C-alpha cells in the first residue's frame, strides 16, 4: 500500500534537513540580521531598556514564524511540489517581514503585521492538507488550525487599529498561538518530534546566527582599524563566540540528539532564549 505523503515522519531513521529547509533558515537569518542592526544602530551600539523591549517584541514573532514551519516539517514534511510552493510562500512572507521590521513599531507596523498574517495563513493551509488527507491526525491538526487561525485573525484585526492597542493585539494573538501546543500536550506526546531532525534544525539556525555574529566582529575591526584596543576586542569577541559554540553543541550532542522528546516543548520554547541571547551577543 502506498504511503500517504502527509503521514507522520517522526519514526523515519537517518532523516536530515532538506536543501529547502537550509534555504528557509537563510531567509530568516536575514530578518534577524536586520533586527540586530535595529537594536544597536540608533544609539551607537548602546542598548537601552526601551531598545531591548522593542527588540524582544519583534524577535518573538519572527522566531515563532520560523518555529511554526520547522515543527510542521519535522512531523510531516511531505516534500511534494505543493509543500515546496507553500514553503517558498512562507519565505516570501519572511522577506516582507525584513522589509518592514526596521519601522515595525511605527509606520511599518501594518506591513509587518500583514507579513506575519500571510506566513501563518500559509502554515494553516499546510495543516489543512494534513487534516483533509489523514483522519487519524485530525485531533492534532484541527487544534493547530483553530489556535493559529484565531491568532492570525487577531493580528489581522490589529491592522485596523492604532498603537498602542495594535501591540496589545499582537501579544494576545501570540499568547493564543503559544497556548495551542500546550493545551495539546497529551496529543503531541503521542507523535513525538523527530529525535535527530529537530536537534539538527535547531543547531543549523544556531550556527547561522553565530556566523552573523562573526561577521559583526569582522565589520567592527574593519571600521575601527588595526589598533591595540580593536584587536583585543576582536580576538576576545571571537574567543567568546567559539566558547559559546563549544558549550552549545557539546550540550546539543549530549542531551538532545537521539533523545526521547515527547512533545518537545521545553526544547522548542527554550531555544527562544538561546537565539535571542546569541543575537544580542
KEKE-3310 file (N, C-alpha, C; in steps of 0.2 Angstrom, whole numbers, plus 5000, padded with zeros to 4 digits):
npx = (5004:5003:5012:5005:5009:5008:5008:5015:5032:5040:5045:5055:5071:5088:5085:5087:5090:5082:5087:5079:5075:5087:5088:5077:5080:5091:5084:5077:5088:5092:5082:5083:5096:5094:5085:5094:5103:5094:5093:5104:5110:5103:5108:5121:5127:5124:5113:5098:5085:5072:5075:5079:5066:5059:5066:5064:5050:5048:5057:5051:5039:5045:5054:5044:5037:5047:5048:5035:5034:5045:5042:5031:5037:5045:5037:5029:5032:5030:5036:5032:5027:5018:5019:5032:5030:5022:5030:5040:5032:5030:5043:5044:5035:5043:5053:5046:5043:5056:5058:5049:5053:5061:5054:5044:5037:5032:5028:5029:5021:5009:5012:5022:5013:5004:5013:5016:5003:5001:5011:5007:4995:4998:5004:4993:4986:4995:4993:4979:4980:4985:4974:4964:4968:4972:4964:4967:4975:4968:4963:4975:4980:4968:4967:4978:4975:4964:4969:4980:4973:4964:4974:4981:4970:4968:4979:4977:4966:4973:4978:4969:4968:4975:4991:4993:4986:4987:4998:4996:4986:4994:5002:4992:4987:4999:5000:4989:4993:5004:4999:4992:5000:5003:4990:4988:4996:4996:4991:5001:5012:5010:5014:5028:5042:5054:5069:5082:5081:5075:5085:5095:5089:5087:5101:5106:5101:5106:5120:5120:5116:5126:5136:5133:5136:5150:5153:5149:5160:5171:5166:5167:5181:5185:5180:5186:5200:5217:5221:5227:5217:5206:5210:5211:5198:5192:5198:5194:5181:5179:5184:5175:5163:5168:5168:5155:5150:5156:5151:5137:5135:5141:5132:5121:5124:5126:5114:5102:5102:5095:5087:5073:5059:5046:5033:5042:5042:5049:5062:5059:5053:5063:5073:5070:5076:5089:5092:5088:5098:5110:5108:5108:5121)
npy = (4994:5011:5024:5038:5054:5064:5057:5054:5058:5056:5044:5040:5035:5041:5054:5069:5087:5096:5103:5114:5117:5122:5134:5140:5143:5152:5164:5168:5171:5183:5191:5192:5198:5211:5215:5214:5225:5235:5235:5240:5251:5264:5270:5270:5258:5256:5249:5252:5250:5252:5250:5236:5231:5233:5226:5212:5212:5211:5201:5189:5186:5184:5173:5164:5162:5156:5144:5138:5133:5125:5115:5109:5104:5095:5085:5081:5085:5083:5085:5087:5094:5104:5107:5112:5124:5130:5132:5141:5152:5155:5159:5170:5178:5180:5188:5199:5203:5207:5218:5227:5227:5237:5248:5243:5246:5258:5267:5256:5246:5241:5234:5224:5217:5212:5204:5194:5188:5183:5173:5164:5161:5153:5143:5137:5132:5122:5114:5111:5103:5091:5088:5086:5075:5065:5056:5051:5060:5071:5076:5082:5091:5098:5106:5114:5121:5128:5136:5143:5150:5158:5166:5172:5179:5189:5196:5201:5209:5219:5227:5237:5245:5258:5261:5262:5250:5241:5234:5227:5218:5211:5204:5197:5188:5181:5175:5166:5158:5152:5145:5135:5123:5119:5116:5105:5096:5082:5075:5078:5072:5059:5059:5061:5073:5072:5063:5065:5075:5087:5092:5094:5104:5115:5117:5121:5133:5140:5139:5147:5159:5162:5164:5176:5184:5182:5189:5202:5204:5205:5216:5226:5227:5231:5244:5251:5250:5244:5244:5243:5242:5238:5226:5218:5218:5212:5199:5194:5194:5185:5173:5172:5169:5157:5149:5149:5142:5130:5126:5126:5116:5105:5102:5100:5088:5079:5080:5081:5075:5061:5059:5055:5065:5067:5079:5089:5102:5109:5110:5117:5129:5134:5137:5149:5159:5155:5159:5172:5177:5174:5183:5196:5195)
npz = (5000:4996:5004:5012:5009:5018:5030:5047:5050:5060:5064:5055:5051:5051:5046:5038:5037:5023:5007:5005:5017:5022:5014:5018:5032:5030:5024:5036:5044:5038:5041:5055:5056:5051:5061:5072:5068:5070:5083:5089:5082:5082:5094:5094:5097:5110:5121:5126:5139:5133:5119:5120:5124:5113:5104:5108:5107:5093:5090:5095:5087:5075:5078:5081:5069:5062:5069:5068:5055:5055:5065:5059:5047:5053:5059:5048:5033:5018:5007:4993:4978:4980:4994:4994:4986:4995:5006:5000:4998:5012:5015:5006:5014:5025:5020:5017:5030:5034:5026:5033:5046:5051:5055:5062:5074:5070:5056:5048:5054:5050:5038:5043:5052:5042:5035:5044:5046:5034:5033:5043:5038:5027:5034:5040:5030:5026:5037:5035:5024:5030:5039:5030:5023:5031:5043:5055:5061:5063:5076:5081:5070:5069:5080:5079:5068:5072:5084:5078:5068:5075:5082:5070:5065:5075:5074:5061:5064:5071:5061:5058:5069:5080:5087:5105:5105:5095:5097:5109:5104:5095:5105:5112:5101:5099:5112:5112:5101:5107:5117:5111:5107:5120:5126:5119:5123:5128:5117:5108:5113:5109:5096:5095:5092:5079:5083:5078:5068:5073:5083:5074:5065:5075:5078:5066:5063:5074:5071:5060:5064:5073:5064:5058:5069:5070:5058:5062:5071:5062:5054:5064:5067:5054:5053:5063:5062:5064:5078:5095:5105:5097:5091:5102:5107:5096:5095:5108:5106:5096:5103:5113:5105:5100:5112:5116:5105:5107:5120:5117:5107:5112:5122:5114:5107:5118:5125:5117:5104:5097:5108:5118:5115:5117:5116:5115:5119:5129:5124:5112:5116:5124:5116:5112:5120:5119:5105:5106:5115:5108:5097:5103:5108)
capx = (5000:5007:5011:5002:5015:5006:5009:5020:5038:5044:5048:5060:5078:5093:5082:5091:5087:5082:5090:5074:5075:5093:5086:5072:5084:5095:5079:5076:5094:5092:5077:5087:5102:5091:5083:5100:5105:5089:5093:5110:5112:5101:5111:5128:5128:5122:5107:5094:5079:5067:5078:5078:5059:5056:5069:5060:5043:5049:5060:5047:5035:5050:5056:5038:5036:5052:5047:5029:5036:5050:5039:5027:5041:5048:5032:5026:5037:5028:5042:5030:5028:5013:5023:5038:5027:5019:5036:5043:5027:5031:5049:5042:5032:5048:5056:5042:5045:5063:5057:5045:5054:5065:5049:5038:5033:5030:5024:5029:5018:5004:5016:5024:5008:5001:5018:5015:4997:5002:5015:5003:4989:5001:5005:4987:4985:4998:4989:4973:4981:4985:4968:4960:4971:4974:4959:4969:4979:4964:4963:4981:4980:4962:4969:4983:4971:4960:4973:4983:4968:4962:4980:4981:4964:4969:4985:4974:4962:4977:4980:4964:4968:4981:4995:4997:4981:4989:5004:4992:4983:5000:5004:4986:4987:5005:4999:4984:4996:5009:4995:4989:5003:5002:4984:4988:5002:4995:4991:5008:5016:5009:5018:5035:5046:5059:5074:5088:5080:5074:5091:5099:5086:5089:5108:5108:5099:5111:5126:5120:5116:5133:5140:5131:5140:5157:5153:5149:5167:5175:5164:5169:5188:5186:5178:5190:5207:5221:5223:5228:5210:5201:5212:5210:5191:5190:5200:5190:5174:5179:5185:5168:5159:5170:5166:5148:5149:5158:5146:5130:5135:5143:5126:5116:5126:5125:5107:5096:5102:5093:5084:5065:5057:5039:5030:5047:5040:5054:5067:5057:5052:5069:5078:5069:5081:5096:5093:5088:5104:5115:5108:5111:5128)
capy = (5000:5017:5028:5045:5059:5068:5053:5056:5057:5056:5037:5038:5035:5045:5059:5075:5093:5096:5109:5119:5120:5126:5140:5143:5146:5158:5169:5171:5175:5190:5195:5193:5202:5217:5216:5216:5232:5240:5235:5244:5256:5271:5273:5269:5251:5256:5246:5255:5246:5253:5246:5229:5229:5233:5220:5206:5212:5210:5195:5184:5184:5181:5166:5159:5161:5151:5138:5135:5129:5120:5109:5106:5099:5090:5080:5079:5086:5079:5086:5087:5101:5109:5109:5116:5130:5134:5134:5147:5157:5157:5163:5177:5182:5182:5193:5205:5205:5210:5225:5232:5227:5242:5253:5239:5250:5265:5267:5249:5241:5237:5229:5219:5213:5208:5199:5189:5185:5179:5167:5160:5158:5148:5137:5134:5128:5116:5109:5109:5097:5085:5087:5083:5068:5059:5056:5049:5066:5077:5079:5087:5096:5103:5111:5119:5125:5133:5140:5148:5154:5164:5171:5176:5184:5194:5200:5205:5215:5224:5232:5242:5249:5262:5259:5255:5244:5236:5230:5223:5213:5206:5200:5192:5183:5176:5170:5161:5153:5149:5141:5130:5117:5117:5113:5099:5092:5075:5073:5079:5066:5053:5060:5064:5076:5068:5063:5068:5080:5093:5095:5097:5110:5120:5118:5124:5140:5142:5140:5153:5166:5163:5166:5183:5187:5183:5195:5208:5205:5207:5223:5230:5229:5235:5251:5255:5250:5239:5247:5238:5240:5235:5219:5214:5217:5207:5192:5192:5193:5178:5168:5172:5165:5150:5146:5148:5136:5123:5124:5124:5110:5099:5101:5098:5081:5075:5080:5081:5071:5054:5059:5055:5072:5068:5085:5093:5109:5113:5111:5122:5136:5136:5140:5157:5162:5154:5163:5180:5179:5175:5189:5201:5195)
capz = (5000:4995:5010:5011:5010:5024:5037:5052:5048:5066:5065:5050:5053:5047:5042:5038:5034:5016:5004:5005:5024:5023:5011:5023:5038:5027:5024:5042:5047:5035:5045:5061:5055:5051:5068:5076:5067:5073:5090:5092:5077:5084:5099:5093:5100:5117:5121:5131:5141:5128:5113:5122:5124:5106:5100:5110:5104:5086:5089:5097:5082:5070:5080:5081:5062:5060:5073:5065:5049:5057:5068:5054:5043:5057:5060:5042:5028:5013:5001:4987:4974:4983:5000:4992:4984:5001:5010:4997:5000:5019:5014:5004:5019:5029:5016:5018:5037:5034:5023:5037:5053:5054:5057:5064:5079:5068:5050:5045:5058:5046:5034:5047:5054:5037:5033:5049:5045:5027:5035:5047:5034:5023:5038:5042:5024:5027:5042:5032:5020:5034:5041:5025:5020:5037:5048:5062:5064:5064:5083:5082:5065:5070:5086:5077:5063:5076:5088:5073:5064:5080:5082:5064:5065:5080:5071:5056:5066:5073:5056:5058:5075:5080:5093:5107:5105:5090:5100:5114:5100:5093:5111:5113:5096:5100:5118:5110:5097:5111:5121:5107:5108:5127:5128:5115:5126:5128:5110:5104:5116:5105:5090:5097:5087:5077:5088:5076:5064:5077:5085:5068:5063:5080:5078:5060:5064:5079:5068:5055:5068:5075:5058:5058:5075:5067:5053:5066:5073:5056:5052:5069:5066:5048:5053:5068:5061:5067:5084:5100:5108:5092:5090:5108:5107:5091:5097:5113:5103:5093:5108:5116:5101:5100:5118:5115:5100:5111:5125:5114:5103:5116:5126:5109:5106:5124:5128:5113:5098:5099:5115:5118:5116:5118:5113:5113:5120:5133:5120:5107:5119:5127:5111:5111:5124:5116:5099:5107:5118:5103:5093:5107:5109)
cpx = (5004:5006:5009:5008:5014:5006:5014:5027:5043:5048:5054:5067:5082:5090:5086:5087:5088:5086:5085:5074:5081:5091:5082:5076:5088:5090:5078:5082:5094:5087:5080:5092:5099:5088:5089:5103:5101:5090:5099:5112:5109:5105:5118:5131:5128:5115:5103:5088:5074:5069:5077:5071:5057:5059:5065:5053:5043:5052:5056:5043:5039:5052:5050:5036:5040:5050:5041:5031:5041:5047:5034:5031:5044:5043:5029:5030:5035:5033:5039:5030:5024:5017:5029:5036:5025:5025:5039:5038:5029:5038:5048:5039:5038:5052:5053:5043:5051:5062:5054:5048:5058:5060:5043:5034:5032:5026:5024:5025:5013:5007:5019:5019:5005:5006:5017:5009:4998:5006:5011:4997:4992:5002:4999:4985:4988:4995:4982:4974:4982:4978:4963:4962:4972:4969:4962:4973:4974:4963:4969:4980:4974:4964:4973:4980:4967:4964:4977:4979:4966:4968:4981:4976:4965:4974:4982:4970:4967:4979:4975:4963:4975:4985:4993:4992:4984:4994:5001:4989:4988:5001:4998:4986:4993:5003:4994:4988:5001:5005:4992:4993:5003:4996:4983:4993:5001:4994:4998:5013:5016:5012:5024:5038:5051:5066:5081:5087:5079:5080:5095:5096:5088:5096:5110:5106:5104:5117:5126:5120:5123:5138:5139:5135:5147:5158:5153:5156:5171:5173:5167:5177:5189:5185:5182:5197:5210:5224:5223:5221:5206:5203:5210:5202:5189:5192:5196:5183:5174:5180:5179:5164:5161:5168:5159:5146:5150:5153:5139:5130:5137:5136:5121:5117:5124:5118:5101:5096:5101:5089:5076:5062:5050:5036:5036:5047:5046:5060:5065:5057:5059:5074:5076:5074:5088:5097:5093:5095:5110:5115:5110:5118:5132)
cpy = (5006:5021:5035:5050:5063:5063:5056:5054:5056:5049:5036:5039:5039:5050:5066:5081:5093:5103:5115:5122:5124:5133:5144:5147:5153:5164:5172:5174:5182:5194:5197:5198:5209:5219:5218:5223:5237:5240:5240:5250:5263:5274:5271:5263:5251:5254:5249:5250:5246:5249:5239:5227:5228:5227:5214:5206:5210:5203:5189:5182:5181:5174:5161:5158:5155:5144:5134:5131:5123:5114:5106:5101:5094:5084:5077:5079:5081:5079:5085:5094:5106:5111:5113:5123:5134:5136:5140:5153:5160:5161:5170:5181:5184:5188:5200:5208:5209:5217:5229:5232:5233:5247:5249:5242:5257:5264:5260:5244:5237:5232:5223:5214:5209:5203:5193:5185:5181:5173:5162:5157:5152:5142:5134:5130:5122:5111:5107:5103:5091:5083:5084:5076:5063:5060:5055:5055:5072:5080:5084:5093:5101:5108:5116:5124:5130:5138:5145:5152:5160:5169:5175:5181:5190:5199:5204:5210:5221:5229:5238:5246:5253:5260:5264:5249:5239:5231:5225:5217:5208:5202:5195:5187:5178:5172:5165:5155:5149:5143:5135:5123:5114:5113:5106:5094:5084:5072:5073:5074:5060:5053:5064:5067:5071:5069:5066:5074:5087:5096:5098:5104:5116:5122:5122:5132:5144:5144:5146:5159:5167:5166:5174:5187:5187:5188:5202:5210:5208:5215:5228:5232:5233:5242:5255:5255:5245:5243:5242:5236:5236:5227:5215:5213:5212:5200:5190:5190:5186:5172:5167:5168:5158:5146:5145:5142:5130:5121:5122:5117:5104:5097:5098:5090:5077:5074:5079:5076:5063:5053:5058:5062:5072:5074:5089:5100:5113:5115:5117:5129:5138:5139:5147:5161:5161:5159:5170:5182:5179:5181:5195:5201:5197)
cpz = (5000:5001:5008:5013:5016:5031:5041:5049:5054:5068:5060:5053:5048:5043:5043:5035:5026:5014:5005:5012:5025:5020:5016:5029:5035:5027:5031:5046:5044:5039:5052:5061:5054:5058:5073:5075:5070:5080:5093:5088:5080:5089:5099:5097:5107:5118:5127:5133:5135:5121:5114:5121:5117:5102:5102:5107:5097:5085:5090:5091:5076:5071:5079:5074:5060:5063:5070:5060:5051:5060:5063:5050:5047:5058:5053:5035:5022:5007:4994:4984:4978:4990:4999:4990:4991:5006:5007:4998:5007:5019:5011:5009:5024:5026:5017:5026:5038:5031:5028:5044:5056:5057:5059:5069:5077:5062:5047:5049:5054:5041:5037:5049:5048:5034:5038:5048:5038:5029:5038:5043:5030:5027:5040:5036:5024:5032:5039:5027:5024:5037:5036:5023:5025:5042:5055:5065:5065:5071:5084:5077:5066:5075:5083:5072:5067:5080:5083:5070:5069:5081:5076:5063:5069:5077:5065:5058:5069:5068:5056:5064:5076:5087:5098:5107:5100:5093:5105:5110:5097:5099:5112:5108:5097:5106:5116:5106:5102:5115:5117:5108:5116:5129:5124:5117:5125:5121:5106:5107:5112:5098:5091:5091:5085:5081:5085:5071:5067:5080:5079:5066:5068:5079:5072:5060:5069:5076:5063:5059:5071:5070:5057:5064:5073:5062:5057:5069:5068:5054:5057:5068:5059:5048:5058:5067:5065:5073:5090:5103:5103:5091:5096:5109:5102:5093:5103:5111:5100:5098:5112:5112:5100:5106:5118:5111:5104:5116:5122:5111:5107:5120:5121:5108:5112:5126:5123:5107:5100:5105:5113:5120:5118:5113:5111:5115:5125:5129:5115:5110:5122:5123:5110:5114:5122:5110:5101:5110:5113:5098:5096:5107:5103)
residu = (UNK:UNK:UNK:UNK:UNK:UNK:UNK:UNK:UNK:UNK:UNK:UNK:UNK:UNK:UNK:UNK:UNK:UNK:UNK:UNK:UNK:UNK:UNK:UNK:UNK:UNK:UNK:UNK:UNK:UNK:UNK:UNK:UNK:UNK:UNK:UNK:UNK:UNK:UNK:UNK:UNK:UNK:UNK:UNK:UNK:UNK:UNK:UNK:UNK:UNK:UNK:UNK:UNK:UNK:UNK:UNK:UNK:UNK:UNK:UNK:UNK:UNK:UNK:UNK:UNK:UNK:UNK:UNK:UNK:UNK:UNK:UNK:UNK:UNK:UNK:UNK:UNK:UNK:UNK:UNK:UNK:UNK:UNK:UNK:UNK:UNK:UNK:UNK:UNK:UNK:UNK:UNK:UNK:UNK:UNK:UNK:UNK:UNK:UNK:UNK:UNK:UNK:UNK:UNK:UNK:UNK:UNK:UNK:UNK:UNK:UNK:UNK:UNK:UNK:UNK:UNK:UNK:UNK:UNK:UNK:UNK:UNK:UNK:UNK:UNK:UNK:UNK:UNK:UNK:UNK:UNK:UNK:UNK:UNK:UNK:UNK:UNK:UNK:UNK:UNK:UNK:UNK:UNK:UNK:UNK:UNK:UNK:UNK:UNK:UNK:UNK:UNK:UNK:UNK:UNK:UNK:UNK:UNK:UNK:UNK:UNK:UNK:UNK:UNK:UNK:UNK:UNK:UNK:UNK:UNK:UNK:UNK:UNK:UNK:UNK:UNK:UNK:UNK:UNK:UNK:UNK:UNK:UNK:UNK:UNK:UNK:UNK:UNK:UNK:UNK:UNK:UNK:UNK:UNK:UNK:UNK:UNK:UNK:UNK:UNK:UNK:UNK:UNK:UNK:UNK:UNK:UNK:UNK:UNK:UNK:UNK:UNK:UNK:UNK:UNK:UNK:UNK:UNK:UNK:UNK:UNK:UNK:UNK:UNK:UNK:UNK:UNK:UNK:UNK:UNK:UNK:UNK:UNK:UNK:UNK:UNK:UNK:UNK:UNK:UNK:UNK:UNK:UNK:UNK:UNK:UNK:UNK:UNK:UNK:UNK:UNK:UNK:UNK:UNK:UNK:UNK:UNK:UNK:UNK:UNK:UNK:UNK:UNK:UNK:UNK:UNK:UNK:UNK:UNK:UNK:UNK:UNK:UNK:UNK:UNK:UNK:UNK:UNK:UNK:UNK:UNK)
# end
